[in-house]
Amino acid sequence: MDALVVLLTLVLVAGVLIVISAPLRARAAERRGSTRESEHTKPEPERAALEAEREAKYREIRDAELDYRTGKLSREDYEAVDAALRREAIAILDSLERAQAPSSDSLED
């Protein structure tokens, strides 16, 4: 009888431990999964920096347009500045697209 009580107690304790540790195990599995995903993508800080650069470049384009409309820039100066800013914006967008696209190495896996 005592052995049966000890066995049931151990089974009950094991069940409680499994139920209580389930959320912790789920979080650990999520971290392992996100680590595998991040191996094939650019780090989040790099993507965030590119997005910040993109927004700053858009702001510069809007500022140049406002300067032209208010007469601070001549048409020729505006066109030159606008063309340069848009080329830089396109380069940033290309970098951002490469950062978000899966790498060619992950396609081979």
The first five atom37 places (N, CA, C, CB, O) and aatype in JSON, in Angstrom:
{
  "aatype": [12, 3, 0, 10, 19, 19, 10, 10, 16, 10, 19, 10, 19, 0, 7, 19, 10, 9, 19, 9, 15, 0, 14, 10, 1, 0, 1, 0, 0, 6, 1, 1, 7, 15, 16, 1, 6, 15, 6, 8, 16, 11, 14, 6, 14, 6, 1, 0, 0, 10, 6, 0, 6, 1, 6, 0, 11, 18, 1, 6, 9, 1, 3, 0, 6, 10, 3, 18, 1, 16, 7, 11, 10, 15, 1, 6, 3, 18, 6, 0, 19, 3, 0, 0, 10, 1, 1, 6, 0, 9, 0, 9, 10, 3, 15, 10, 6, 1, 0, 5, 0, 14, 15, 15, 3, 15, 10, 6, 3],
  "atom_mask": [
    [1, 1, 1, 1, 1],
    [1, 1, 1, 1, 1],
    [1, 1, 1, 1, 1],
    [1, 1, 1, 1, 1],
    [1, 1, 1, 1, 1],
    [1, 1, 1, 1, 1],
    [1, 1, 1, 1, 1],
    [1, 1, 1, 1, 1],
    [1, 1, 1, 1, 1],
    [1, 1, 1, 1, 1],
    [1, 1, 1, 1, 1],
    [1, 1, 1, 1, 1],
    [1, 1, 1, 1, 1],
    [1, 1, 1, 1, 1],
    [1, 1, 1, 0, 1],
    [1, 1, 1, 1, 1],
    [1, 1, 1, 1, 1],
    [1, 1, 1, 1, 1],
    [1, 1, 1, 1, 1],
    [1, 1, 1, 1, 1],
    [1, 1, 1, 1, 1],
    [1, 1, 1, 1, 1],
    [1, 1, 1, 1, 1],
    [1, 1, 1, 1, 1],
    [1, 1, 1, 1, 1],
    [1, 1, 1, 1, 1],
    [1, 1, 1, 1, 1],
    [1, 1, 1, 1, 1],
    [1, 1, 1, 1, 1],
    [1, 1, 1, 1, 1],
    [1, 1, 1, 1, 1],
    [1, 1, 1, 1, 1],
    [1, 1, 1, 0, 1],
    [1, 1, 1, 1, 1],
    [1, 1, 1, 1, 1],
    [1, 1, 1, 1, 1],
    [1, 1, 1, 1, 1],
    [1, 1, 1, 1, 1],
    [1, 1, 1, 1, 1],
    [1, 1, 1, 1, 1],
    [1, 1, 1, 1, 1],
    [1, 1, 1, 1, 1],
    [1, 1, 1, 1, 1],
    [1, 1, 1, 1, 1],
    [1, 1, 1, 1, 1],
    [1, 1, 1, 1, 1],
    [1, 1, 1, 1, 1],
    [1, 1, 1, 1, 1],
    [1, 1, 1, 1, 1],
    [1, 1, 1, 1, 1],
    [1, 1, 1, 1, 1],
    [1, 1, 1, 1, 1],
    [1, 1, 1, 1, 1],
    [1, 1, 1, 1, 1],
    [1, 1, 1, 1, 1],
    [1, 1, 1, 1, 1],
    [1, 1, 1, 1, 1],
    [1, 1, 1, 1, 1],
    [1, 1, 1, 1, 1],
    [1, 1, 1, 1, 1],
    [1, 1, 1, 1, 1],
    [1, 1, 1, 1, 1],
    [1, 1, 1, 1, 1],
    [1, 1, 1, 1, 1],
    [1, 1, 1, 1, 1],
    [1, 1, 1, 1, 1],
    [1, 1, 1, 1, 1],
    [1, 1, 1, 1, 1],
    [1, 1, 1, 1, 1],
    [1, 1, 1, 1, 1],
    [1, 1, 1, 0, 1],
    [1, 1, 1, 1, 1],
    [1, 1, 1, 1, 1],
    [1, 1, 1, 1, 1],
    [1, 1, 1, 1, 1],
    [1, 1, 1, 1, 1],
    [1, 1, 1, 1, 1],
    [1, 1, 1, 1, 1],
    [1, 1, 1, 1, 1],
    [1, 1, 1, 1, 1],
    [1, 1, 1, 1, 1],
    [1, 1, 1, 1, 1],
    [1, 1, 1, 1, 1],
    [1, 1, 1, 1, 1],
    [1, 1, 1, 1, 1],
    [1, 1, 1, 1, 1],
    [1, 1, 1, 1, 1],
    [1, 1, 1, 1, 1],
    [1, 1, 1, 1, 1],
    [1, 1, 1, 1, 1],
    [1, 1, 1, 1, 1],
    [1, 1, 1, 1, 1],
    [1, 1, 1, 1, 1],
    [1, 1, 1, 1, 1],
    [1, 1, 1, 1, 1],
    [1, 1, 1, 1, 1],
    [1, 1, 1, 1, 1],
    [1, 1, 1, 1, 1],
    [1, 1, 1, 1, 1],
    [1, 1, 1, 1, 1],
    [1, 1, 1, 1, 1],
    [1, 1, 1, 1, 1],
    [1, 1, 1, 1, 1],
    [1, 1, 1, 1, 1],
    [1, 1, 1, 1, 1],
    [1, 1, 1, 1, 1],
    [1, 1, 1, 1, 1],
    [1, 1, 1, 1, 1],
    [1, 1, 1, 1, 1]
  ],
  "atom_positions": [
    [[0.82, -1.19, 0.0], [0.0, 0.0, 0.0], [0.87, 1.25, 0.0], [-0.94, 0.0, 1.2], [0.58, 2.2, -0.73]],
    [[1.94, 1.29, 0.81], [2.82, 2.44, 0.86], [3.53, 2.66, -0.49], [3.85, 2.26, 1.98], [3.72, 3.8, -0.89]],
    [[3.91, 1.61, -1.16], [4.58, 1.72, -2.46], [3.62, 2.32, -3.48], [5.1, 0.34, -2.94], [4.04, 3.11, -4.33]],
    [[2.35, 1.95, -3.42], [1.35, 2.47, -4.34], [1.14, 3.98, -4.12], [0.01, 1.72, -4.17], [1.0, 4.73, -5.08]],
    [[1.12, 4.41, -2.87], [0.96, 5.83, -2.55], [2.17, 6.62, -3.06], [0.79, 6.03, -1.03], [2.02, 7.71, -3.62]],
    [[3.36, 6.08, -2.86], [4.58, 6.75, -3.32], [4.57, 6.84, -4.84], [5.85, 5.99, -2.84], [4.91, 7.88, -5.4]],
    [[4.18, 5.78, -5.52], [4.12, 5.75, -6.99], [3.1, 6.76, -7.51], [3.78, 4.33, -7.49], [3.38, 7.49, -8.46]],
    [[1.92, 6.8, -6.91], [0.9, 7.75, -7.33], [1.35, 9.2, -7.07], [-0.43, 7.46, -6.59], [1.06, 10.1, -7.86]],
    [[2.04, 9.4, -5.96], [2.54, 10.73, -5.65], [3.57, 11.18, -6.69], [3.16, 10.76, -4.25], [3.54, 12.33, -7.13]],
    [[4.46, 10.28, -7.07], [5.46, 10.6, -8.08], [4.82, 10.91, -9.43], [6.46, 9.45, -8.21], [5.22, 11.84, -10.12]],
    [[3.82, 10.12, -9.81], [3.11, 10.35, -11.07], [2.4, 11.71, -11.03], [2.09, 9.21, -11.34], [2.43, 12.46, -12.0]],
    [[1.77, 12.01, -9.92], [1.07, 13.29, -9.76], [2.05, 14.46, -9.83], [0.31, 13.31, -8.42], [1.77, 15.46, -10.49]],
    [[3.19, 14.35, -9.16], [4.21, 15.41, -9.19], [4.76, 15.59, -10.61], [5.36, 15.09, -8.19], [4.96, 16.71, -11.06]],
    [[5.0, 14.5, -11.3], [5.5, 14.57, -12.68], [4.47, 15.26, -13.58], [5.82, 13.15, -13.23], [4.84, 16.09, -14.41]],
    [[3.21, 14.94, -13.42], [2.15, 15.57, -14.21], [2.07, 17.06, -13.94], [0.0, 0.0, 0.0], [1.92, 17.86, -14.87]],
    [[2.16, 17.44, -12.67], [2.11, 18.86, -12.32], [3.31, 19.59, -12.92], [2.08, 19.04, -10.78], [3.16, 20.69, -13.46]],
    [[4.48, 19.0, -12.85], [5.68, 19.62, -13.43], [5.54, 19.79, -14.94], [6.92, 18.79, -13.11], [5.95, 20.82, -15.47]],
    [[4.99, 18.82, -15.62], [4.8, 18.92, -17.07], [3.84, 20.05, -17.41], [4.27, 17.58, -17.64], [4.09, 20.84, -18.31]],
    [[2.74, 20.13, -16.68], [1.75, 21.18, -16.94], [2.32, 22.56, -16.64], [0.47, 20.93, -16.11], [2.12, 23.5, -17.41]],
    [[3.02, 22.69, -15.54], [3.58, 23.99, -15.15], [4.69, 24.43, -16.09], [4.1, 23.94, -13.72], [4.82, 25.62, -16.38]],
    [[5.49, 23.51, -16.57], [6.62, 23.89, -17.42], [6.24, 24.03, -18.89], [7.72, 22.86, -17.29], [7.09, 24.43, -19.69]],
    [[5.02, 23.74, -19.29], [4.61, 23.82, -20.69], [4.84, 25.21, -21.29], [3.15, 23.45, -20.83], [5.4, 25.31, -22.38]],
    [[4.43, 26.3, -20.62], [4.68, 27.63, -21.21], [6.17, 27.93, -21.38], [4.05, 28.7, -20.36], [6.56, 28.57, -22.36]],
    [[6.98, 27.49, -20.45], [8.42, 27.71, -20.55], [9.0, 26.95, -21.73], [9.12, 27.31, -19.26], [9.85, 27.47, -22.46]],
    [[8.55, 25.73, -21.91], [9.03, 24.94, -23.04], [8.57, 25.52, -24.36], [8.56, 23.49, -22.91], [9.3, 25.48, -25.35]],
    [[7.36, 26.07, -24.4], [6.84, 26.68, -25.63], [7.67, 27.91, -26.0], [5.36, 27.07, -25.45], [8.0, 28.09, -27.17]],
    [[8.01, 28.74, -25.01], [8.84, 29.92, -25.28], [10.21, 29.52, -25.8], [8.98, 30.78, -24.02], [10.75, 30.15, -26.72]],
    [[10.78, 28.48, -25.21], [12.09, 28.02, -25.66], [12.02, 27.53, -27.11], [12.62, 26.9, -24.74], [12.94, 27.78, -27.89]],
    [[10.95, 26.85, -27.45], [10.78, 26.37, -28.83], [10.61, 27.54, -29.79], [9.56, 25.43, -28.93], [11.14, 27.5, -30.9]],
    [[9.89, 28.59, -29.37], [9.73, 29.78, -30.21], [11.08, 30.44, -30.46], [8.77, 30.79, -29.55], [11.39, 30.85, -31.58]],
    [[11.88, 30.55, -29.41], [13.2, 31.17, -29.57], [14.07, 30.36, -30.51], [13.89, 31.31, -28.21], [14.78, 30.93, -31.34]],
    [[14.02, 29.05, -30.4], [14.8, 28.22, -31.31], [14.33, 28.41, -32.74], [14.71, 26.74, -30.92], [15.14, 28.48, -33.66]],
    [[13.03, 28.5, -32.94], [12.47, 28.7, -34.28], [12.84, 30.05, -34.84], [0.0, 0.0, 0.0], [13.21, 30.15, -36.01]],
    [[12.77, 31.11, -34.04], [13.1, 32.45, -34.53], [14.59, 32.57, -34.78], [12.64, 33.53, -33.53], [15.0, 33.33, -35.66]],
    [[15.41, 31.84, -34.04], [16.84, 31.85, -34.29], [17.14, 31.22, -35.63], [17.59, 31.13, -33.18], [18.0, 31.72, -36.37]],
    [[16.46, 30.15, -35.96], [16.66, 29.51, -37.27], [16.23, 30.43, -38.4], [15.9, 28.19, -37.35], [16.9, 30.5, -39.43]],
    [[15.12, 31.14, -38.22], [14.65, 32.07, -39.24], [15.64, 33.21, -39.41], [13.26, 32.62, -38.88], [15.91, 33.62, -40.54]],
    [[16.17, 33.73, -38.33], [17.07, 34.88, -38.41], [18.42, 34.51, -39.01], [17.27, 35.49, -37.04], [19.16, 35.39, -39.44]],
    [[18.74, 33.22, -39.06], [19.98, 32.8, -39.71], [19.93, 33.11, -41.2], [20.24, 31.31, -39.47], [20.97, 33.3, -41.82]],
    [[18.72, 33.15, -41.78], [18.56, 33.35, -43.21], [18.12, 34.75, -43.56], [17.58, 32.36, -43.75], [17.93, 35.04, -44.74]],
    [[17.94, 35.63, -42.61], [17.55, 37.0, -42.88], [18.53, 37.95, -42.23], [16.12, 37.27, -42.38], [19.31, 37.55, -41.37]],
    [[18.48, 39.19, -42.64], [19.35, 40.2, -42.04], [18.9, 40.46, -40.61], [19.34, 41.52, -42.87], [17.72, 40.32, -40.29]],
    [[19.83, 40.82, -39.75], [19.46, 41.13, -38.37], [18.46, 42.27, -38.31], [20.7, 41.48, -37.55], [18.48, 43.17, -39.15]],
    [[17.61, 42.23, -37.34], [16.58, 43.25, -37.16], [17.15, 44.66, -37.05], [15.75, 42.94, -35.94], [16.58, 45.57, -37.66]],
    [[18.23, 44.89, -36.32], [18.76, 46.26, -36.23], [19.16, 46.82, -37.59], [19.96, 46.3, -35.29], [18.98, 48.01, -37.85]],
    [[19.71, 45.99, -38.46], [20.11, 46.46, -39.78], [18.89, 46.86, -40.6], [20.92, 45.36, -40.53], [18.91, 47.89, -41.28]],
    [[17.83, 46.07, -40.54], [16.6, 46.4, -41.26], [15.98, 47.68, -40.7], [15.59, 45.23, -41.18], [15.49, 48.52, -41.46]],
    [[15.99, 47.83, -39.38], [15.45, 49.03, -38.76], [16.25, 50.26, -39.18], [15.45, 48.89, -37.23], [15.68, 51.33, -39.4]],
    [[17.56, 50.12, -39.28], [18.4, 51.24, -39.72], [18.09, 51.62, -41.16], [19.89, 50.89, -39.57], [18.03, 52.8, -41.5]],
    [[17.89, 50.61, -42.0], [17.54, 50.88, -43.4], [16.19, 51.58, -43.5], [17.52, 49.58, -44.22], [16.02, 52.49, -44.31]],
    [[15.23, 51.16, -42.69], [13.91, 51.8, -42.71], [14.01, 53.24, -42.23], [12.91, 51.01, -41.83], [13.32, 54.12, -42.76]],
    [[14.84, 53.49, -41.25], [15.05, 54.87, -40.78], [15.71, 55.72, -41.86], [15.91, 54.87, -39.49], [15.35, 56.88, -42.06]],
    [[16.69, 55.14, -42.57], [17.32, 55.85, -43.68], [16.31, 56.18, -44.77], [18.48, 55.02, -44.27], [16.32, 57.27, -45.34]],
    [[15.43, 55.21, -45.06], [14.41, 55.42, -46.09], [13.51, 56.59, -45.72], [13.57, 54.14, -46.27], [13.24, 57.47, -46.54]],
    [[13.04, 56.61, -44.47], [12.16, 57.69, -44.04], [12.88, 59.04, -44.07], [11.63, 57.41, -42.62], [12.29, 60.05, -44.44]],
    [[14.15, 59.05, -43.68], [14.92, 60.29, -43.72], [15.08, 60.78, -45.15], [16.29, 60.09, -43.06], [15.0, 61.98, -45.42]],
    [[15.31, 59.85, -46.06], [15.48, 60.24, -47.47], [14.17, 60.77, -48.03], [15.98, 59.05, -48.31], [14.18, 61.75, -48.78]],
    [[13.06, 60.16, -47.69], [11.75, 60.67, -48.12], [11.53, 62.1, -47.6], [10.61, 59.73, -47.64], [11.0, 62.96, -48.29]],
    [[11.95, 62.32, -46.37], [11.82, 63.66, -45.77], [12.66, 64.67, -46.55], [12.24, 63.63, -44.28], [12.22, 65.79, -46.8]],
    [[13.89, 64.27, -46.92], [14.75, 65.16, -47.7], [14.13, 65.49, -49.05], [16.13, 64.51, -47.9], [14.21, 66.64, -49.5]],
    [[13.52, 64.5, -49.68], [12.86, 64.74, -50.98], [11.72, 65.74, -50.81], [12.33, 63.4, -51.58], [11.57, 66.67, -51.6]],
    [[10.91, 65.54, -49.77], [9.81, 66.48, -49.51], [10.33, 67.88, -49.2], [8.94, 65.97, -48.35], [9.75, 68.87, -49.65]],
    [[11.41, 67.96, -48.43], [11.99, 69.27, -48.09], [12.5, 69.97, -49.34], [13.13, 69.1, -47.08], [12.32, 71.18, -49.49]],
    [[13.15, 69.23, -50.23], [13.66, 69.83, -51.47], [12.49, 70.34, -52.32], [14.5, 68.81, -52.28], [12.56, 71.43, -52.9]],
    [[11.41, 69.56, -52.38], [10.24, 70.0, -53.14], [9.65, 71.27, -52.52], [9.18, 68.88, -53.19], [9.25, 72.18, -53.25]],
    [[9.58, 71.33, -51.22], [9.07, 72.52, -50.55], [9.97, 73.73, -50.81], [8.94, 72.26, -49.03], [9.49, 74.84, -51.04]],
    [[11.28, 73.51, -50.77], [12.22, 74.6, -51.06], [12.03, 75.12, -52.48], [13.67, 74.12, -50.86], [12.1, 76.32, -52.71]],
    [[11.79, 74.22, -53.42], [11.55, 74.64, -54.8], [10.26, 75.45, -54.9], [11.49, 73.42, -55.74], [10.22, 76.5, -55.53]],
    [[9.21, 74.93, -54.26], [7.91, 75.62, -54.34], [7.93, 76.98, -53.66], [6.84, 74.76, -53.7], [7.22, 77.89, -54.09]],
    [[8.74, 77.14, -52.64], [8.8, 78.43, -51.94], [9.83, 79.37, -52.57], [9.14, 78.22, -50.48], [9.99, 80.5, -52.12]],
    [[10.53, 78.9, -53.61], [11.47, 79.76, -54.32], [12.88, 79.74, -53.78], [0.0, 0.0, 0.0], [13.72, 80.53, -54.21]],
    [[13.18, 78.85, -52.84], [14.53, 78.79, -52.29], [15.5, 78.09, -53.24], [14.53, 78.08, -50.93], [16.71, 78.28, -53.16]],
    [[14.95, 77.27, -54.14], [15.77, 76.55, -55.14], [15.27, 76.91, -56.53], [15.72, 75.0, -54.91], [14.07, 77.01, -56.78]],
    [[16.23, 77.09, -57.45], [15.84, 77.28, -58.84], [15.4, 75.94, -59.42], [17.01, 77.9, -59.67], [15.64, 74.89, -58.82]],
    [[14.77, 75.98, -60.58], [14.3, 74.73, -61.2], [15.47, 73.79, -61.48], [13.53, 75.04, -62.51], [15.38, 72.59, -61.23]],
    [[16.57, 74.34, -61.99], [17.74, 73.51, -62.32], [18.33, 72.88, -61.06], [18.81, 74.35, -63.04], [18.66, 71.69, -61.04]],
    [[18.46, 73.68, -60.01], [19.0, 73.14, -58.75], [18.07, 72.08, -58.17], [19.2, 74.28, -57.73], [18.52, 71.04, -57.69]],
    [[16.76, 72.35, -58.23], [15.79, 71.39, -57.7], [15.88, 70.07, -58.46], [14.37, 71.95, -57.8], [15.89, 69.01, -57.84]],
    [[15.94, 70.14, -59.78], [16.0, 68.91, -60.58], [17.26, 68.11, -60.27], [15.95, 69.24, -62.07], [17.22, 66.88, -60.2]],
    [[18.38, 68.81, -60.08], [19.63, 68.11, -59.76], [19.56, 67.48, -58.36], [20.83, 69.1, -59.84], [19.92, 66.32, -58.18]],
    [[19.08, 68.24, -57.4], [18.97, 67.73, -56.02], [17.97, 66.58, -55.96], [18.55, 68.86, -55.04], [18.23, 65.56, -55.34]],
    [[16.82, 66.76, -56.62], [15.77, 65.74, -56.61], [16.26, 64.44, -57.24], [14.53, 66.24, -57.36], [16.01, 63.35, -56.72]],
    [[16.98, 64.55, -58.37], [17.49, 63.34, -59.03], [18.47, 62.6, -58.12], [18.18, 63.71, -60.37], [18.43, 61.38, -58.02]],
    [[19.36, 63.35, -57.48], [20.34, 62.72, -56.58], [19.65, 62.06, -55.39], [21.36, 63.76, -56.09], [19.99, 60.93, -55.02]],
    [[18.69, 62.75, -54.8], [17.98, 62.19, -53.64], [17.2, 60.94, -54.03], [17.04, 63.23, -53.04], [17.17, 59.96, -53.28]],
    [[16.58, 60.97, -55.18], [15.81, 59.79, -55.62], [16.72, 58.61, -55.93], [14.97, 60.13, -56.86], [16.35, 57.46, -55.66]],
    [[17.91, 58.86, -56.49], [18.86, 57.76, -56.71], [19.26, 57.14, -55.38], [20.12, 58.26, -57.47], [19.32, 55.92, -55.25]],
    [[19.53, 57.99, -54.38], [19.89, 57.49, -53.05], [18.73, 56.72, -52.43], [20.31, 58.66, -52.13], [18.94, 55.69, -51.78]],
    [[17.51, 57.21, -52.62], [16.34, 56.52, -52.07], [16.17, 55.14, -52.71], [15.06, 57.36, -52.28], [15.85, 54.17, -52.02]],
    [[16.4, 55.06, -54.02], [16.29, 53.78, -54.71], [17.34, 52.8, -54.2], [16.44, 53.97, -56.24], [17.05, 51.62, -54.02]],
    [[18.54, 53.29, -53.96], [19.6, 52.42, -53.41], [19.2, 51.9, -52.02], [20.95, 53.18, -53.34], [19.44, 50.74, -51.7]],
    [[18.62, 52.76, -51.22], [18.16, 52.33, -49.89], [17.05, 51.3, -50.0], [17.68, 53.54, -49.06], [17.05, 50.31, -49.28]],
    [[16.11, 51.54, -50.91], [15.01, 50.59, -51.11], [15.53, 49.23, -51.59], [14.0, 51.14, -52.13], [15.04, 48.19, -51.15]],
    [[16.53, 49.26, -52.48], [17.13, 48.0, -52.93], [17.79, 47.25, -51.77], [18.17, 48.26, -54.02], [17.65, 46.04, -51.65]],
    [[18.49, 47.99, -50.92], [19.13, 47.36, -49.75], [18.08, 46.78, -48.8], [20.01, 48.38, -49.0], [18.25, 45.7, -48.25]],
    [[17.0, 47.52, -48.62], [15.93, 47.06, -47.75], [15.26, 45.81, -48.32], [14.89, 48.17, -47.55], [14.92, 44.89, -47.58]],
    [[15.08, 45.79, -49.63], [14.48, 44.62, -50.27], [15.38, 43.4, -50.12], [14.22, 44.89, -51.75], [14.9, 42.3, -49.85]],
    [[16.69, 43.6, -50.29], [17.63, 42.48, -50.1], [17.63, 41.99, -48.66], [19.05, 42.89, -50.52], [17.77, 40.8, -48.41]],
    [[17.46, 42.92, -47.71], [17.45, 42.55, -46.29], [16.2, 41.74, -45.94], [17.52, 43.8, -45.42], [16.25, 40.89, -45.05]],
    [[15.1, 41.99, -46.63], [13.86, 41.29, -46.32], [13.68, 40.01, -47.12], [12.7, 42.2, -46.57], [12.94, 39.13, -46.71]],
    [[14.36, 39.9, -48.26], [14.21, 38.72, -49.11], [15.03, 37.57, -48.54], [14.65, 39.03, -50.56], [16.09, 37.79, -47.95]],
    [[14.54, 36.33, -48.71], [15.33, 35.19, -48.26], [16.59, 35.08, -49.1], [14.51, 33.88, -48.35], [16.58, 35.35, -50.3]],
    [[17.67, 34.7, -48.46], [18.93, 34.6, -49.17], [18.92, 33.4, -50.1], [20.11, 34.51, -48.19], [18.11, 32.49, -49.92]],
    [[19.81, 33.4, -51.08], [19.86, 32.29, -52.03], [20.33, 31.01, -51.34], [20.79, 32.63, -53.21], [20.02, 29.91, -51.8]],
    [[21.09, 31.14, -50.23], [21.53, 29.97, -49.49], [20.34, 29.22, -48.9], [22.5, 30.36, -48.38], [20.34, 27.99, -48.86]],
    [[19.32, 29.96, -48.42], [18.18, 29.3, -47.79], [17.33, 28.59, -48.82], [17.34, 30.32, -47.02], [16.61, 27.65, -48.48]],
    [[17.4, 29.01, -50.09], [16.64, 28.35, -51.14], [17.24, 26.99, -51.46], [16.58, 29.22, -52.39], [16.54, 26.09, -51.93]],
    [[18.54, 26.84, -51.21], [19.21, 25.57, -51.5], [18.99, 24.54, -50.4], [20.69, 25.8, -51.69], [19.16, 23.35, -50.64]],
    [[18.6, 24.98, -49.2], [18.39, 24.06, -48.06], [17.24, 23.13, -48.26], [18.17, 24.82, -46.78], [16.95, 22.3, -47.4]]
  ]
}
